[in-house]
Amino acid sequence: QSIRLASKILLHFDRYFEWPNLHNAVVGNGYCQGLSKQIAVLSDGRVVPCCLDGDGVMELGNLFETNLGKILTSERAVAIREGFARSVCTEELCQKCTYKERFKQGGSDD
């Protein structure tokens, strides 16, 4: 599944998924590791629950203005995290994301 190109450089092959976009078709609910095992901080300081949200659609706050603890305990962040715990996508972008399919029972979690 991986090819070593050089020391500490691997080319990793994985299942195809469509990059999340608000223009994608709705694929529905499901579980994701966003806000439970991962977050992303964009270069301008915006915090989002997912590294696939490069446009900051689900911005939770900005580290240049608010501390991370406050951002992660915001109403929106809590709703997203609790939704995923119930396999419910509370955000439109998450409802249109196929990457979460890999977290279904029997799927890979990497």
N, C-alpha and C positions, 0 to 999 in steps of 0.2 A: 504494500500500500504506500510505501515511501521509497524514494530513490535518494541516496546520499550524493550530493553534488560536490561537497567539500567538507572539511572538518566543521562540525556544528551547523551545517547548512543542508537541510533536507527539503526535497520536493515531495509534498504529501498529497495523495489522491484520496478523495472522499466522494460521497454521493452528491449528485447534482441537487442544487436547490436554487430557486429563483430569489434574487436579492430583494428584501422587503422594500415595498414602495406603495405609497397610498393609491397608486393607479392600478395595482394588481387586483385580481379577483379575490374575494373573501374565501379563505380556506377554513375558517372556523376557529373554535377554541382549542386549547391544548396546554400542556405544561412547557415552561421554559425556565432556564436557570437564571434569567435576568433578575437582578436584585437579590438572589439567594446565593449564587456562587460567582457572580460577575457584575461589573458595571463598566461603563466607559466614560472617559473624560476627554472631550474634544479639545483641540488645540487652543480654542478661545475660552476654555474653562467650563463650558457647559457639561453637565453631568447627565448622562442618559443610561437607561437600564441595559442597553444592548450595544455591542460593538458594531453591529450591522446598521445602526442608526447614525450614519455619518452626516446626515443633514440636520440632526438635532430635533427631529419631529417630536420626540417624547422628552424634551428637555425638562428636567426636574429642578434645576437651579444652576447657579454658576459659582464655582469655587472662588472666583475673585470677589464675590459679593456675600456669600453665605458659606458657613462651615459645612463639611461633608455630613456630620452627624445630623444636623438640622435638615439637610436635603434628603437624606435617606429615611427620615421619620416624617416627612411631609405627607399630607393627606393623599396626594397622587401616588407617591412611592409606595405607601402602605397598601393602597387599593390594588396596585399592580402586583405586588408581592403576594398579597392574600388571594388575589384572583388566580395567579399561577398555582398556588397551593391547592386550589380546587379545580385546576385545569380549565380556568375561565380566563379569556383574554379581555381585559378591560379597555385596552387601547386599540384603536383602529389599525395601526401599523402591525401590531401583533396578530390581529385577526387575518391579516393578509400575508403573513409570513409562513413559508413552507419549511424553514430551518427547524422549527419546533417539532416537526415530524420525527426527527431522529431521537427525540426524548420519549417517544411512546414506548410502552412496555415491550421489551425485546429488542429495542433499538440501541444504537451506540450512544454513549454519553460524552464523547470527546469533541 
